[in-house]
């Protein structure tokens, strides 16, 4: 959480309890735009970014781990959006922050 609330990123976490899933989820926003969703699990957390088809190529061009790219390629759309879910650990935190920066810059 410290990384995403850092002034460099200008992100705001919004925690909500969802009765249907009986869990807490954090919507992380930049201004009014949802950048990603964060879910906390026992011993780790996940981030999920929702992208459109036209943005798919932009993820390919990022300097992130190939496993993240391959997982995204294989993701099935949910409506018009394609989920990019990353189980976050120390090794891929930089990749997640690169995706955050990419998503923030989209119009």
GIWO-V260403 format. One record per backbone hydrogen bond with DSSP energy under -1.0 kcal/mol. CO is the residue of the C=O (numbers start at 1). NH is the residue of the N-H. Records with the same first field share a line. If there is no record, write none. Layout:
BEGIN
CO=NH, NH
END
This chain:
BEGIN
1=5
6=9, 10
12=29
14=27
16=25
18=23
23=18
25=16
26=38
27=14
28=35, 36
29=12
30=33
33=30
36=28
37=48
38=26
39=46
44=41
45=88
46=39
47=86
48=37
49=84
51=82
52=55
53=56
55=58, 59
56=60
57=61
59=62
62=64
65=69
66=70
67=71
68=72
69=73
70=74
78=81
81=78
82=51
84=49
86=47
92=96
93=97
94=98
95=99
96=100
97=101
98=102
99=103
100=104
101=105
END
